[in-house]
């Protein structure tokens, strides 16, 4: 989501970081054959697109089983012409296993003749190699899955060709929703911390880690291939630090100094394609020297340091005077943190969102906004925020600290 310059909620301060949704593969309800798609009949109107078409396209996404997915959209129209679609694969095919080609198609009359020339036969090719025919039913979306060898792929564009009505009956059309390739990449990043778009991260112990699918070459994981930066008033500022091997598959970036509080940080683990694309000579490698083909960039906000910056004011009819016994009162909480003169204003937290407020009165905890004055002359309330501010507690979301 777009980072807004004047937001009052940390979550909306995060800049655009494309996160690709996992691709779901579903067979839509199948309906009975109701018509013939003969040459003299009008082509069906554009069908309702499958919900899976909303899945973003681009570089490989990862599904919840750890598979990478490369996808491209079709037109969605039931077309009598053949279909050509290009799928860009950013990994080396030799590193991909358990590979399938998935075609989401509309109105494939596979089992019912419906035409004097015979049933619908739509052949599927990838890079000029035939891999099978589409399956489906009349007037419905369905998916066809083909197990293929990675030797059929090339790094870069791969052409998927649908030979509509391959037997030449002149009767059949087919709509293509999308074409996708799904496979396991041998060496990849499986998890990072903090989570992408995380908020209120401890600036002293941010725990910046990357976990890989298999053991990595430790000599290639360092502050040149696993780095961290923020944006200063004069441009990008790289954070000094070291990278330590937490385990054979997990690496931790440890800043040399505590991070700045209330600041937006971006971490990157560099892959070969990303590094070479920017003229860099170093990237992460896995077992046997295999290059990391899909890197990772993620971001997080550190928690503003609220130590000594919280003021609690009890209010009855006027402020900052002794409370009246038995009369309901409320409290105002003023929370402030330091502005950083060396950090871009857009990369500094403008507000925080917290969940609850706990205050103490004469050592006993009270919570909520209807706090009563139990004794004359009492006007001291101490918020129990802890040493790192509102990381543990705060005020309700509909009553944000300002």
C-alpha positions in Angstrom: 0.0 0.0 0.0 1.1 3.5 -0.5 2.9 5.3 2.2 1.0 8.5 3.1 3.0 11.5 4.2 0.6 12.6 6.9 -1.0 9.4 8.1 -1.9 8.9 11.7 -1.5 5.2 11.5 1.8 3.5 11.1 0.4 0.7 8.9 -0.5 3.3 6.2 3.0 4.8 6.3 4.5 1.9 4.5 5.6 2.4 0.9 4.6 0.2 -2.0 6.2 -3.2 -1.7 4.8 -5.7 -4.1 3.6 -8.8 -2.4 2.4 -11.4 -4.7 -0.6 -13.6 -3.6 -0.3 -17.3 -3.8 -2.0 -18.8 -6.8 -5.1 -20.9 -6.2 -6.2 -23.5 -8.6 -9.9 -24.3 -8.6 -12.4 -26.1 -10.8 -15.5 -24.0 -11.3 -19.0 -25.6 -11.3 -19.6 -27.6 -14.4 -22.8 -27.0 -16.3 -24.6 -29.3 -18.8 -24.0 -28.8 -22.5 -26.7 -26.4 -23.7 -25.5 -25.2 -27.1 -23.2 -25.8 -30.0 -20.5 -23.4 -31.0 -21.0 -23.8 -34.7 -19.4 -21.4 -37.1 -22.7 -19.7 -38.0 -23.5 -19.2 -34.3 -22.4 -16.0 -32.6 -19.5 -16.4 -30.2 -20.5 -16.3 -26.5 -20.2 -13.0 -24.7 -17.2 -12.5 -22.6 -17.6 -14.8 -19.6 -17.3 -13.8 -15.9 -13.6 -14.0 -15.1 -12.4 -16.5 -12.6 -11.5 -14.9 -9.3 -8.0 -16.3 -9.6 -7.3 -13.8 -12.3 -7.1 -11.1 -9.7 -3.7 -12.7 -8.6 -1.0 -10.1 -9.4 1.5 -10.9 -12.2 5.2 -10.3 -12.4 8.2 -12.0 -10.9 7.7 -15.4 -9.3 5.3 -15.5 -6.3 5.5 -18.2 -3.7 2.5 -20.3 -2.5 2.0 -21.7 1.0 3.7 -24.9 0.0 6.9 -23.2 -0.9 6.4 -23.5 -4.7 7.3 -20.6 -7.0 4.7 -19.5 -9.5 5.2 -17.6 -12.7 2.0 -16.4 -14.4 0.5 -14.5 -17.3 -3.1 -13.5 -18.1 -5.0 -14.3 -21.2 -7.8 -12.4 -22.8 -10.7 -14.3 -21.2 -12.8 -14.2 -24.4 -14.0 -17.4 -26.0 -12.0 -17.0 -29.1 -12.0 -19.2 -32.3 -8.4 -18.2 -32.9 -5.3 -19.8 -31.4 -3.8 -18.3 -28.2 -0.1 -17.3 -27.6 1.0 -16.3 -24.1 4.5 -15.6 -22.7 5.5 -16.6 -19.2 8.7 -15.0 -17.9 10.7 -17.3 -15.7 13.4 -15.5 -13.6 15.1 -18.7 -12.3 17.5 -21.1 -14.0 15.4 -24.0 -15.2 18.0 -26.5 -14.0 17.2 -25.4 -10.5 13.5 -26.1 -10.8 11.9 -29.4 -9.9 8.3 -30.8 -9.7 7.3 -28.5 -12.5 3.7 -28.2 -13.8 2.0 -26.0 -16.5 -1.4 -24.8 -15.5 -4.0 -23.4 -17.9 -7.2 -21.8 -16.8 -9.7 -22.0 -19.7 -13.3 -21.3 -20.4 -15.8 -23.4 -22.4 -13.7 -26.5 -23.2 -16.3 -29.0 -24.6 -14.0 -32.0 -24.1 -16.4 -34.8 -23.5 -19.5 -34.0 -25.6 -19.4 -34.1 -29.4 -21.7 -31.1 -30.0 -20.5 -30.8 -33.5 -20.5 -33.0 -36.6 -16.7 -32.7 -36.8 -16.3 -34.3 -33.3 -15.6 -33.1 -29.8 -13.4 -30.1 -29.0 -9.6 -30.7 -29.0 -7.4 -27.8 -27.9 -3.7 -28.8 -28.0 -1.2 -27.2 -25.6 2.4 -26.5 -26.4 5.3 -24.9 -24.5 8.2 -23.7 -26.5 6.9 -25.7 -29.5 6.7 -28.9 -27.5 3.2 -30.5 -27.2 2.3 -31.3 -23.6 -1.4 -32.4 -23.9 -4.9 -31.1 -24.5 -7.2 -28.9 -22.4 -10.0 -30.5 -20.3 -13.1 -28.9 -19.1 -16.9 -28.5 -19.8 -19.3 -26.2 -21.6 -19.8 -22.7 -20.3 -17.5 -22.9 -17.3 -14.0 -22.1 -16.1 -11.7 -25.0 -15.4 -8.0 -25.8 -15.0 -5.8 -28.2 -16.8 -2.5 -29.2 -15.3 0.4 -30.8 -17.1 3.5 -32.2 -15.5 6.5 -31.1 -17.6 10.3 -31.3 -17.6 12.2 -28.2 -16.7 14.4 -29.0 -19.8 11.5 -27.6 -21.8 12.0 -24.1 -20.2 14.5 -21.4 -20.7 15.4 -18.6 -18.4 13.4 -15.6 -19.6 10.3 -15.7 -21.8 8.6 -19.0 -22.5 5.9 -19.3 -25.2 2.6 -21.1 -24.3 0.6 -21.9 -27.5 -3.0 -23.1 -27.5 -4.0 -24.7 -30.8 -7.7 -23.9 -30.6 -9.9 -26.6 -32.3 -6.8 -28.5 -33.4 -8.7 -31.1 -35.4 -10.2 -28.3 -37.6 -13.9 -28.9 -37.1 -14.6 -25.2 -37.4 -17.0 -25.4 -34.4 -15.1 -24.6 -31.2 -13.8 -21.6 -29.4 -12.0 -21.4 -26.1 -11.2 -18.6 -23.6 -7.9 -18.5 -21.7 -7.9 -16.9 -18.3 -4.3 -17.4 -17.4 -1.3 -19.7 -18.0 1.1 -20.4 -15.1 4.2 -22.4 -14.3 4.6 -23.9 -10.8 7.7 -25.5 -9.5 10.2 -25.9 -6.6 13.3 -23.8 -6.9 16.2 -25.6 -5.4 17.7 -22.8 -3.3 15.5 -20.0 -2.2 14.5 -17.8 0.8 11.7 -19.3 2.8 11.3 -16.8 5.6 12.4 -13.3 6.8 12.1 -11.4 10.0 10.8 -8.9 11.0 7.8 -9.7 8.8 7.4 -7.5 5.8 5.6 -4.2 6.7 6.1 -5.0 10.5 5.5 -2.1 12.9 6.9 -1.2 16.3 10.1 -3.2 15.9 12.6 -3.0 18.7 15.3 -0.6 17.5 17.9 -2.1 19.9 17.1 -5.8 19.0 15.4 -5.8 15.6 16.2 -9.5 14.8 16.7 -9.1 11.1 17.0 -12.6 9.6 16.7 -14.6 6.4 16.1 -18.3 6.3 17.0 -20.4 3.2 15.5 -23.7 1.9 18.9 -25.4 2.3 22.4 -24.7 3.6 24.0 -21.5 2.1 27.6 -20.8 1.2 28.6 -18.8 4.3 31.4 -17.1 2.4 28.8 -15.4 0.2 26.5 -14.1 2.9 27.9 -10.8 4.2 27.0 -7.1 4.5 27.4 -6.8 0.7 24.8 -9.5 0.0 22.5 -8.9 3.0 22.1 -5.2 3.7 19.9 -2.6 5.4 19.3 1.0 4.7 17.1 4.0 5.5 16.6 7.3 3.6 18.4 10.3 5.0 18.0 13.9 4.1 20.7 13.6 1.4 19.8 10.1 0.1 20.2 6.5 0.9 22.1 5.6 4.1 23.5 2.1 4.4 23.5 0.7 7.9 26.8 -0.6 9.1 26.7 -4.1 10.4 27.8 -7.8 10.2 26.0 -10.9 9.1 26.2 -13.9 11.4 25.3 -17.5 10.7 22.5 -18.3 13.1 22.4 -21.9 11.6 23.4 -23.5 8.3 20.2 -22.2 6.8 19.6 -19.0 8.7 21.6 -15.7 8.6 21.2 -12.6 10.9 22.1 -9.1 10.1 23.4 -7.4 13.2 23.7 -3.6 13.1 26.9 -2.2 14.6 24.8 0.4 16.5 21.2 0.4 17.7 18.8 1.4 14.9 17.1 4.8 15.0 13.7 4.7 16.7 10.6 5.6 14.7 12.3 5.1 11.4 11.5 3.1 8.3 14.1 0.5 7.2 14.5 -1.6 4.1 16.4 -4.9 4.2 17.6 -6.8 1.1 19.1 -10.2 0.4 20.6 -10.1 -3.1 20.1 -12.7 -5.8 22.2 -13.1 -8.9 19.7 -11.5 -11.4 19.0 -8.5 -9.1 22.7 -8.0 -8.4 23.8 -8.2 -12.0 21.0 -6.0 -13.1 22.5 -3.2 -11.0 26.1 -3.9 -11.8 26.9 -5.6 -8.5 29.3 -8.5 -8.4 28.2 -10.3 -5.3 25.2 -12.3 -4.4 24.1 -15.2 -2.1 25.0 -18.8 -3.2 23.7 -22.1 -2.0 25.1 -25.6 -1.8 27.5 -26.5 -4.6 27.7 -22.9 -5.6 24.2 -22.7 -7.0 23.2 -19.0 -7.4 20.2 -17.6 -5.4 17.8 -16.7 -8.2 15.1 -15.0 -6.2 16.2 -12.4 -3.7 14.1 -10.7 -1.1 13.4 -7.0 -0.1 11.3 -6.3 2.9 10.7 -3.3 5.2 9.7 -2.5 8.7 9.2 0.5 11.1 11.1 0.7 14.4 9.1 1.8 17.5 9.5 5.4 18.5 11.3 5.9 21.8 8.7 7.2 24.2 10.9 7.1 27.3 10.3 10.2 29.3 8.0 11.6 26.6 4.6 10.6 28.0 2.5 13.1 29.9 -0.8 12.1 31.5 -3.2 14.9 32.5 -6.3 14.2 34.7 -9.3 16.2 33.6 -12.6 17.0 35.4 -13.9 20.5 34.7 -10.4 22.1 34.4 -6.9 20.6 33.9 -4.0 20.2 36.3 -5.7 20.9 39.5 -6.5 18.7 42.5 -9.4 16.3 41.7 -12.7 16.4 43.5 -13.6 13.3 45.5 -16.4 11.2 44.0 -16.5 13.1 40.7 -15.8 11.2 37.5 -12.7 12.2 35.6 -11.0 11.3 32.4 -7.3 11.5 31.4 -5.5 13.0 28.5 -2.3 11.3 27.3 0.3 13.3 25.4 2.9 11.1 23.7 5.8 12.7 21.9 9.1 11.4 20.3 12.1 13.1 18.8 12.2 14.2 15.2 15.4 13.1 13.4 17.2 15.9 11.7 19.2 13.5 9.5 16.3 11.3 8.3 13.9 12.1 5.5 10.6 13.2 7.0 8.8 10.7 4.8 10.8 7.9 6.5 9.9 8.9 10.1 6.8 7.8 12.0 4.2 10.5 12.2 1.9 8.6 14.6 1.6 5.3 16.4 -1.3 3.0 16.7 -1.7 1.3 20.1 -4.3 -1.0 21.7 -4.9 -0.2 25.3 -4.0 2.2 28.1 -3.2 1.2 31.7 -2.6 3.8 34.3 -1.7 3.5 38.0 -3.0 5.5 40.9 -1.2 5.3 44.3 0.4 2.1 43.1 -2.9 0.4 42.1 -3.8 -0.3 38.5 -6.8 1.4 36.9 -7.8 1.3 33.3 -10.3 2.9 31.1 -11.5 6.5 30.8 -14.0 6.8 33.7 -11.4 7.0 36.5 -12.7 8.3 39.8 -10.8 10.5 42.3 -10.9 8.4 45.5 -9.1 10.9 47.7 -8.8 14.7 47.9 -5.7 16.2 46.4 -4.7 13.3 44.2 -3.7 14.3 40.6 -0.8 12.0 39.7 -1.3 9.2 37.2 1.6 7.2 35.9 1.1 5.3 32.6 2.4 1.8 32.6 4.1 1.9 29.1 7.3 0.2 30.2 10.8 1.3 29.2 10.2 1.2 25.4 7.0 3.2 25.3 3.9 1.8 23.7 5.4 -1.5 22.6 3.5 -3.2 25.4 0.5 -1.0 26.0 -1.1 2.2 24.7 -4.5 3.6 24.1 -7.5 2.2 22.2 -7.3 2.4 18.4 -10.3 4.8 18.2 -8.4 7.1 20.6 -5.0 7.4 19.0 -2.1 9.1 20.6 -1.4 12.4 18.8 
